Amino acid sequence: MTEVVEKKRERIARRQVDKFDARRTELAIATLHTLADLGYARTSLREIAQNSEFSHGVLHYYFADKRDLVTEAVRQYEAVCVTRYDEVVARAETPAQLRDEFTTMFFATLDADAPLHRLWYDLRNQSLFDETFRSDVLEIDERREAMIWRVVSRYAELADTAPSLSSAAAYVLMDGIFQRALLYTLSGMPDAVAQLAEELPGLFDRIVAQR
């Protein structure tokens, strides 16, 4: 009898934890655009509450501080982002198709989600100063690197060759272009963005071994 009661308590406790986690996720996603607009340095839980439909008390109940909320929001957004190129990889039948569709999507997401990408880079920069961010940032960065490596590996496979760079190096190159393009986008410099879009396809042949 005691064992049955204990198992029931455990199930109830798990459900409560699941509900709490689900609510955290919901709140993080709902406040994501507010966070992206304000940026890390300019936010507090109270300011986020003032710019969203949720009270300060509700946010404070589910998140210890703004670091906790920002990290969770970015984590939820990046969980979707790291799969954005998977369809392109799956349907590509030639190296050129993969390269061109990747390039199109690469720059399209800049136009669609520039403030959200800005929030990610803001969080990554903060981790250089605040070590409490680092484990989360490294985890997200590893997933982003794996996303790029799936593209690079498939491109090399379709080209009947192999990558000439490590996963880390390939990611740094792609991420550097993306961050620079983001800066140009936010600065209202479309010609500079267009120049990078013209140059990105040529990078593919630099990161795979020549036959």
Contacts in CASP RR format, 6 or more apart in sequence:
PFRMAT RR
TARGET T0000
AUTHOR 0000-0000-0000
METHOD contacts of the structure
MODEL  1
MTEVVEKKRERIARRQVDKFDARRTELAIATLHTLADLGYARTSLREIAQ
NSEFSHGVLHYYFADKRDLVTEAVRQYEAVCVTRYDEVVARAETPAQLRD
EFTTMFFATLDADAPLHRLWYDLRNQSLFDETFRSDVLEIDERREAMIWR
VVSRYAELADTAPSLSSAAAYVLMDGIFQRALLYTLSGMPDAVAQLAEEL
PGLFDRIVAQR
20 62 0 8 1.000
23 62 0 8 1.000
24 62 0 8 1.000
24 63 0 8 1.000
24 72 0 8 1.000
25 72 0 8 1.000
25 76 0 8 1.000
27 54 0 8 1.000
27 58 0 8 1.000
27 59 0 8 1.000
27 62 0 8 1.000
27 63 0 8 1.000
27 69 0 8 1.000
28 69 0 8 1.000
28 72 0 8 1.000
28 73 0 8 1.000
28 75 0 8 1.000
28 76 0 8 1.000
29 73 0 8 1.000
29 76 0 8 1.000
29 77 0 8 1.000
30 52 0 8 1.000
30 53 0 8 1.000
30 54 0 8 1.000
31 48 0 8 1.000
31 52 0 8 1.000
31 54 0 8 1.000
31 59 0 8 1.000
31 69 0 8 1.000
31 73 0 8 1.000
32 73 0 8 1.000
32 76 0 8 1.000
32 77 0 8 1.000
32 116 0 8 1.000
32 119 0 8 1.000
33 115 0 8 1.000
33 116 0 8 1.000
34 48 0 8 1.000
34 51 0 8 1.000
34 52 0 8 1.000
35 43 0 8 1.000
35 48 0 8 1.000
35 69 0 8 1.000
35 70 0 8 1.000
35 73 0 8 1.000
35 119 0 8 1.000
36 115 0 8 1.000
36 116 0 8 1.000
36 118 0 8 1.000
36 119 0 8 1.000
37 51 0 8 1.000
37 115 0 8 1.000
38 47 0 8 1.000
38 48 0 8 1.000
38 51 0 8 1.000
39 118 0 8 1.000
39 119 0 8 1.000
39 122 0 8 1.000
40 66 0 8 1.000
40 70 0 8 1.000
40 119 0 8 1.000
40 122 0 8 1.000
40 123 0 8 1.000
40 126 0 8 1.000
41 122 0 8 1.000
43 66 0 8 1.000
43 70 0 8 1.000
44 66 0 8 1.000
45 56 0 8 1.000
45 59 0 8 1.000
45 60 0 8 1.000
45 63 0 8 1.000
45 65 0 8 1.000
45 66 0 8 1.000
45 69 0 8 1.000
46 56 0 8 1.000
48 59 0 8 1.000
48 66 0 8 1.000
48 69 0 8 1.000
49 55 0 8 1.000
49 56 0 8 1.000
49 57 0 8 1.000
49 58 0 8 1.000
49 59 0 8 1.000
50 56 0 8 1.000
59 69 0 8 1.000
63 69 0 8 1.000
63 72 0 8 1.000
67 130 0 8 1.000
67 132 0 8 1.000
67 133 0 8 1.000
70 119 0 8 1.000
70 123 0 8 1.000
71 123 0 8 1.000
71 133 0 8 1.000
71 136 0 8 1.000
73 119 0 8 1.000
74 119 0 8 1.000
74 120 0 8 1.000
74 123 0 8 1.000
74 136 0 8 1.000
74 140 0 8 1.000
75 136 0 8 1.000
75 140 0 8 1.000
77 116 0 8 1.000
77 119 0 8 1.000
77 120 0 8 1.000
78 120 0 8 1.000
78 140 0 8 1.000
78 143 0 8 1.000
78 144 0 8 1.000
79 143 0 8 1.000
81 109 0 8 1.000
81 144 0 8 1.000
81 147 0 8 1.000
82 143 0 8 1.000
82 144 0 8 1.000
82 146 0 8 1.000
82 147 0 8 1.000
83 147 0 8 1.000
84 105 0 8 1.000
84 109 0 8 1.000
84 147 0 8 1.000
85 102 0 8 1.000
85 105 0 8 1.000
85 147 0 8 1.000
85 150 0 8 1.000
85 151 0 8 1.000
86 147 0 8 1.000
86 150 0 8 1.000
88 98 0 8 1.000
88 101 0 8 1.000
88 102 0 8 1.000
88 105 0 8 1.000
88 151 0 8 1.000
89 98 0 8 1.000
89 150 0 8 1.000
89 151 0 8 1.000
89 154 0 8 1.000
92 98 0 8 1.000
92 101 0 8 1.000
92 154 0 8 1.000
92 155 0 8 1.000
92 158 0 8 1.000
93 158 0 8 1.000
94 158 0 8 1.000
95 155 0 8 1.000
95 158 0 8 1.000
95 159 0 8 1.000
95 204 0 8 1.000
98 151 0 8 1.000
98 154 0 8 1.000
98 155 0 8 1.000
98 158 0 8 1.000
99 155 0 8 1.000
99 201 0 8 1.000
99 202 0 8 1.000
99 204 0 8 1.000
100 201 0 8 1.000
102 151 0 8 1.000
103 197 0 8 1.000
103 200 0 8 1.000
103 201 0 8 1.000
106 178 0 8 1.000
106 200 0 8 1.000
107 181 0 8 1.000
107 193 0 8 1.000
107 196 0 8 1.000
107 197 0 8 1.000
107 200 0 8 1.000
109 117 0 8 1.000
110 117 0 8 1.000
110 178 0 8 1.000
110 181 0 8 1.000
110 182 0 8 1.000
110 185 0 8 1.000
110 193 0 8 1.000
111 185 0 8 1.000
114 182 0 8 1.000
114 185 0 8 1.000
114 186 0 8 1.000
117 178 0 8 1.000
117 182 0 8 1.000
118 182 0 8 1.000
118 186 0 8 1.000
120 140 0 8 1.000
121 179 0 8 1.000
121 182 0 8 1.000
123 133 0 8 1.000
123 137 0 8 1.000
124 137 0 8 1.000
124 141 0 8 1.000
126 133 0 8 1.000
127 133 0 8 1.000
127 134 0 8 1.000
127 136 0 8 1.000
127 137 0 8 1.000
127 138 0 8 1.000
144 171 0 8 1.000
144 175 0 8 1.000
145 167 0 8 1.000
145 168 0 8 1.000
145 171 0 8 1.000
146 167 0 8 1.000
148 167 0 8 1.000
148 170 0 8 1.000
148 171 0 8 1.000
148 174 0 8 1.000
148 175 0 8 1.000
149 167 0 8 1.000
149 170 0 8 1.000
149 171 0 8 1.000
152 163 0 8 1.000
152 165 0 8 1.000
152 167 0 8 1.000
152 170 0 8 1.000
152 204 0 8 1.000
152 207 0 8 1.000
152 208 0 8 1.000
153 163 0 8 1.000
155 204 0 8 1.000
155 208 0 8 1.000
156 162 0 8 1.000
156 163 0 8 1.000
156 208 0 8 1.000
156 209 0 8 1.000
159 208 0 8 1.000
159 211 0 8 1.000
160 211 0 8 1.000
161 208 0 8 1.000
161 209 0 8 1.000
161 210 0 8 1.000
161 211 0 8 1.000
162 208 0 8 1.000
162 209 0 8 1.000
163 170 0 8 1.000
163 207 0 8 1.000
163 208 0 8 1.000
163 209 0 8 1.000
164 206 0 8 1.000
164 207 0 8 1.000
164 208 0 8 1.000
164 209 0 8 1.000
164 210 0 8 1.000
165 173 0 8 1.000
165 207 0 8 1.000
169 207 0 8 1.000
170 207 0 8 1.000
173 203 0 8 1.000
173 207 0 8 1.000
174 203 0 8 1.000
177 196 0 8 1.000
177 199 0 8 1.000
177 200 0 8 1.000
177 203 0 8 1.000
180 196 0 8 1.000
181 193 0 8 1.000
181 196 0 8 1.000
181 197 0 8 1.000
184 190 0 8 1.000
184 192 0 8 1.000
184 193 0 8 1.000
184 196 0 8 1.000
185 193 0 8 1.000
END
